[in-house]
């Protein structure tokens, strides 16, 4: 069976789920999985700044500063208005010893955000603190690791809420589908069905619903052996079923005849 390719959103969601395991249980292997999933997300959707932020944060947690800086730079380039990411980039530069580049970025950001960075520098000197880039960042700007972590945890919670909502919706759809299948059992009348087609009744009762999404769900419930058996039985009776349905001409199909017609459609869908 051909495996469906992972989408960038799926990679992102799974990456955040693994990152959540690391943040809550300090599961190191989960962090490695998170990085792999998030890297896949950035490869599939390289224009999404949030994916790069998440990857950069995960790499920072793994103590891979070069990779974290590369990812955060990419996120900052994609969304220059994100101040939290910009400060994260400056922090990583300062921690890596790239003092000149960090100081240049700090001054530019301070001017743009009306922060008096010179007063902060002089204040640090007055109490005999180093006036290097990290000191200016810690005293003049947000603490980016905390803010980015909070942002990602909000995204993790949103994914969890979406999963719960999806499960509720899926259960409701499944219950409605079973009700449709039960209705077939109550409506079908063997006296109105040619005797040569009675062998097909068990599969008609399982697959002969008119709602396409419901029929798809019922097909998915079948094991491969059941699918093979159903297809064989439907093939054996297909011509006779079509002759019977044609006999209705312009008259409306009975509930039983309609269920047989939908069973033929189920066979086509299983073969697709």
C-alpha positions as CSV (number, residue, x, y, z in Angstrom):
1,X,0.0,0.0,0.0
2,X,1.4,3.4,-0.9
3,X,2.1,5.6,2.2
4,X,0.6,9.0,2.2
5,X,3.2,11.8,2.4
6,X,3.2,13.9,5.5
7,X,2.0,17.5,5.0
8,X,3.9,20.5,6.5
9,X,1.0,21.1,9.0
10,X,1.1,17.5,10.1
11,X,4.9,17.7,10.6
12,X,4.5,20.9,12.6
13,X,1.7,19.5,14.8
14,X,3.6,16.3,15.5
15,X,6.8,18.3,16.1
16,X,5.0,20.4,18.7
17,X,3.5,17.3,20.4
18,X,7.0,15.8,20.7
19,X,8.4,19.2,22.0
20,X,5.6,19.2,24.6
21,X,6.8,15.8,25.8
22,X,10.3,17.2,26.2
23,X,9.2,20.3,28.0
24,X,6.9,18.5,30.5
25,X,8.9,15.3,31.0
26,X,12.4,16.2,29.8
27,X,12.2,13.4,27.3
28,X,15.4,13.8,25.3
29,X,14.3,11.3,22.6
30,X,11.1,13.3,22.2
31,X,13.2,16.4,21.5
32,X,15.1,14.6,18.7
33,X,11.8,13.5,17.2
34,X,10.4,17.1,17.5
35,X,13.4,18.5,15.6
36,X,13.0,15.9,12.8
37,X,9.3,16.7,12.4
38,X,9.8,20.5,12.5
39,X,12.7,20.2,10.1
40,X,10.3,18.4,7.7
41,X,7.7,21.1,8.2
42,X,10.2,23.8,7.2
43,X,11.4,21.8,4.2
44,X,7.8,21.4,2.9
45,X,6.7,25.0,3.7
46,X,9.9,27.1,3.9
47,X,7.9,30.4,3.7
48,X,6.2,29.7,7.1
49,X,8.0,31.8,9.8
50,X,6.3,29.9,12.7
51,X,7.8,26.6,11.5
52,X,11.3,28.2,11.6
53,X,10.7,29.7,15.1
54,X,9.6,26.3,16.4
55,X,12.6,24.6,14.9
56,X,15.0,27.2,16.2
57,X,13.6,26.9,19.7
58,X,13.9,23.1,19.6
59,X,17.5,23.3,18.4
60,X,18.2,25.9,21.2
61,X,16.8,23.5,23.7
62,X,19.1,20.8,22.3
63,X,22.0,23.2,22.7
64,X,22.7,23.5,19.0
65,X,23.3,27.3,18.9
66,X,24.4,27.4,15.2
67,X,21.3,25.6,14.0
68,X,19.1,27.6,16.3
69,X,20.6,30.9,15.0
70,X,20.2,29.8,11.4
71,X,16.5,28.9,11.9
72,X,15.7,32.1,13.9
73,X,17.4,34.3,11.3
74,X,15.2,32.7,8.7
75,X,12.1,33.3,10.8
76,X,13.2,36.9,11.3
77,X,13.8,37.4,7.6
78,X,10.3,36.0,6.8
79,X,8.6,38.2,9.5
80,X,10.8,41.3,10.4
81,X,8.0,42.6,12.6
82,X,8.3,39.8,15.2
83,X,10.3,41.5,17.9
84,X,10.5,38.4,20.1
85,X,12.3,36.5,17.3
86,X,14.5,39.5,16.6
87,X,15.6,39.6,20.2
88,X,16.1,35.9,20.2
89,X,18.5,36.3,17.2
90,X,20.4,39.0,19.0
91,X,20.7,36.9,22.1
92,X,22.1,34.0,20.2
93,X,24.6,36.3,18.5
94,X,25.7,37.7,21.8
95,X,26.0,34.2,23.3
96,X,28.0,33.0,20.4
97,X,30.5,35.9,20.9
98,X,29.4,37.8,17.8
99,X,29.5,41.0,19.9
100,X,29.8,43.6,17.1
101,X,26.9,42.2,15.1
102,X,24.8,41.8,18.3
103,X,25.5,45.4,19.5
104,X,24.7,46.8,16.0
105,X,21.4,45.0,16.0
106,X,20.6,46.1,19.6
107,X,21.2,49.8,18.7
108,X,19.0,49.6,15.6
109,X,16.2,47.8,17.5
110,X,16.5,50.3,20.5
111,X,16.2,53.2,18.1
112,X,13.2,51.7,16.4
113,X,11.4,50.9,19.7
114,X,12.4,54.1,21.5
115,X,14.4,52.3,24.2
116,X,17.2,54.4,25.8
117,X,20.0,51.8,25.4
118,X,22.7,54.4,26.3
119,X,21.1,54.9,29.8
120,X,21.0,51.2,30.3
121,X,24.7,50.9,29.3
122,X,25.7,53.8,31.6
123,X,23.7,52.3,34.4
124,X,25.5,49.0,34.0
125,X,28.9,50.7,34.1
126,X,27.9,52.7,37.2
127,X,27.4,49.5,39.2
128,X,30.4,47.9,37.7
129,X,28.5,45.5,35.5
130,X,29.8,44.6,32.1
131,X,28.1,46.7,29.4
132,X,28.3,44.0,26.8
133,X,25.5,43.0,24.5
134,X,24.0,40.3,26.8
135,X,23.7,42.8,29.7
136,X,21.9,45.3,27.4
137,X,19.6,42.6,26.1
138,X,18.7,41.4,29.6
139,X,18.0,44.8,30.9
140,X,16.4,46.5,27.9
141,X,14.4,43.9,26.2
142,X,12.1,40.9,26.7
143,X,13.5,37.5,27.6
144,X,13.0,35.8,24.3
145,X,13.2,32.2,25.4
146,X,10.4,32.6,27.9
147,X,8.2,34.4,25.4
148,X,8.8,32.0,22.6
149,X,8.2,29.1,24.9
150,X,4.9,30.6,26.0
151,X,3.9,31.2,22.4
152,X,4.6,27.6,21.4
153,X,2.8,26.2,24.5
154,X,-0.3,28.2,23.3
155,X,0.0,26.6,19.9
156,X,0.4,23.1,21.6
157,X,-2.8,23.8,23.6
158,X,-4.6,24.8,20.4
159,X,-3.6,21.6,18.7
160,X,-4.9,19.6,21.6
161,X,-8.2,21.4,21.6
162,X,-8.5,20.8,17.9
163,X,-7.9,17.1,18.4
164,X,-10.6,16.9,21.0
165,X,-13.1,18.7,18.8
166,X,-12.2,16.5,15.9
167,X,-12.8,13.4,17.9
168,X,-16.2,14.6,19.1
169,X,-17.2,15.4,15.5
170,X,-15.9,12.0,14.3
171,X,-17.8,10.1,16.9
172,X,-21.0,12.0,16.1
173,X,-20.6,11.3,12.4
174,X,-19.8,7.6,13.1
175,X,-23.0,7.3,15.3
176,X,-25.1,8.9,12.5
177,X,-23.5,6.4,10.1
178,X,-24.4,3.4,12.2
179,X,-28.0,4.8,12.4
180,X,-28.1,4.9,8.6
181,X,-26.9,1.3,8.4
182,X,-29.5,0.2,11.0
183,X,-32.2,1.8,8.9
184,X,-31.2,-0.4,6.0
185,X,-31.7,-3.5,8.1
186,X,-35.2,-2.2,9.1
187,X,-36.3,-1.2,5.6
188,X,-35.0,-4.0,3.4
189,X,-37.6,-6.6,2.4
190,X,-36.3,-9.9,1.1
191,X,-39.6,-10.6,-0.6
192,X,-39.0,-7.6,-2.9
193,X,-35.4,-8.8,-3.8
194,X,-34.7,-11.5,-6.5
195,X,-33.8,-14.7,-4.8
196,X,-30.6,-14.9,-6.8
197,X,-29.3,-11.8,-5.1
198,X,-30.0,-12.9,-1.5
199,X,-26.3,-14.0,-1.1
200,X,-25.3,-10.4,-1.4
201,X,-27.6,-9.2,1.5
202,X,-24.9,-9.4,4.2
203,X,-22.7,-7.0,2.3
204,X,-25.7,-4.8,1.4
205,X,-26.5,-4.4,5.1
206,X,-22.9,-3.3,5.8
207,X,-22.2,-1.1,2.8
208,X,-25.4,-0.1,1.1
209,X,-25.8,3.4,2.6
210,X,-26.4,6.4,0.3
211,X,-24.3,8.9,2.2
212,X,-20.8,9.0,0.6
213,X,-18.8,10.0,3.7
214,X,-20.6,7.3,5.8
215,X,-20.0,4.6,3.1
216,X,-16.3,5.6,3.2
217,X,-16.2,5.1,6.9
218,X,-17.8,1.7,6.7
219,X,-15.3,0.7,4.0
220,X,-12.4,1.7,6.2
221,X,-13.8,-0.6,8.9
222,X,-13.3,-3.6,6.7
223,X,-10.2,-5.8,7.1
224,X,-8.4,-6.7,3.9
225,X,-9.9,-10.2,3.9
226,X,-13.4,-8.7,4.3
227,X,-12.8,-6.3,1.4
228,X,-11.6,-9.2,-0.8
229,X,-14.6,-11.3,0.1
230,X,-17.0,-8.3,-0.4
231,X,-15.5,-7.5,-3.8
232,X,-15.7,-11.1,-5.0
233,X,-19.4,-11.5,-3.9
234,X,-20.3,-8.1,-5.5
235,X,-18.5,-9.0,-8.8
236,X,-20.4,-12.4,-8.9
237,X,-23.7,-10.6,-8.7
238,X,-23.0,-7.3,-10.3
239,X,-24.6,-8.0,-13.7
240,X,-27.8,-9.5,-12.1
241,X,-28.0,-6.4,-9.8
242,X,-27.7,-4.0,-12.7
243,X,-30.4,-6.0,-14.7
244,X,-32.7,-5.7,-11.6
245,X,-32.1,-2.0,-11.2
246,X,-32.7,-1.4,-14.9
247,X,-36.1,-3.2,-14.6
248,X,-37.3,-0.3,-12.5
249,X,-37.1,1.9,-15.6
250,X,-38.4,5.4,-14.7
251,X,-40.0,4.2,-11.4
252,X,-38.3,5.2,-8.1
253,X,-36.1,2.5,-6.6
254,X,-37.3,0.7,-3.5
255,X,-35.2,1.1,-0.4
256,X,-33.7,-2.4,-1.0
257,X,-32.9,-1.7,-4.6
258,X,-31.2,1.6,-3.7
259,X,-29.1,-0.2,-1.0
260,X,-27.9,-2.6,-3.7
261,X,-27.1,0.3,-6.0
262,X,-25.0,1.9,-3.3
263,X,-23.3,-1.4,-2.6
264,X,-22.1,-1.5,-6.3
265,X,-20.7,2.0,-5.7
266,X,-18.9,0.8,-2.6
267,X,-17.2,-1.8,-4.8
268,X,-16.1,0.9,-7.2
269,X,-14.7,2.9,-4.3
270,X,-12.8,0.0,-2.9
271,X,-11.2,-0.6,-6.3
272,X,-10.3,3.1,-6.8
